Amino acid sequence: MSEKERESNREEVEEVKQFCTHQSSPLIVSSSVKCTDYVLAVEMYHSIIQYEPEQQPQPLSGIGRIFLQCDPNKPVSLEELKQLGVLHWKLDADIYESDPVLQKIREEWHYTYNDIISIHKDTLPNYEEKLKMFFEEHLHLDDEIRYILDGRAYFDIRDKEDKWIRISMNKGAMITLPAGIYHRFTMDETNYTKAMRLFKGEPVWKAYNRPADDFEVREKYLNSTKSA
């Protein structure tokens, strides 16, 4: 890797850090330019970590959380997330029940239904099986909207080259994954997340594991990313 490329990487990392400092954003994204089919997580003010998705960790010991070092690391810009159809907000989770900002978002995007799920071995029935299911790469026929009220978790999504991007979701992070995008979900080492699930209309829980390319919503999603 040339010195010019290293300097470019440093500038991109600094740009992401500056955004986080000014926006107090709990959501940071990054991917690797060298590690094919590997995903990188960058947590705000913490070290860079990576994991190998092909390995199969044991339940409760870290589904999706086998980490390895991969260099160099290249941040994904917020604009690239937007081009993938991913929306995100930073909200005050302590006032979610009466937050006017959340209410405005719900009205604007027609998120009419919500419930709250606590993901922990003591609160979620069939915890181990559910984590395995969440970590299977899949898509939905509707948008997936999640708002982290407590704890921390990760969403992995595919970019335009079918490589993984890992999105770190801390308390206050709200995200919308568009219908038709391949993704998966996993926890961090605390094994605890409390989240609000939102839907446009009645909730639809059905997930379609990859391969699911024959669905019209998948074709529609791919076409939308080509024009972005």
Beta strands, then each sheet from edge to edge (+ up, - down):
strand 1: 27-32
strand 2: 39-42
strand 3: 48-51
strand 4: 73-75
strand 5: 87-90
strand 6: 113-119
strand 7: 138-139
strand 8: 144-151
strand 9: 153-158
strand 10: 164-169
strand 11: 173-177
strand 12: 183-187
strand 13: 193-199
strand 14: 208-209
sheet 1: 4+ 1- 10+ 9- 12+
sheet 2: 2+ 3-
sheet 3: 5+ 11- 8+ 13- 6+
sheet 4: 7+ 14-
end
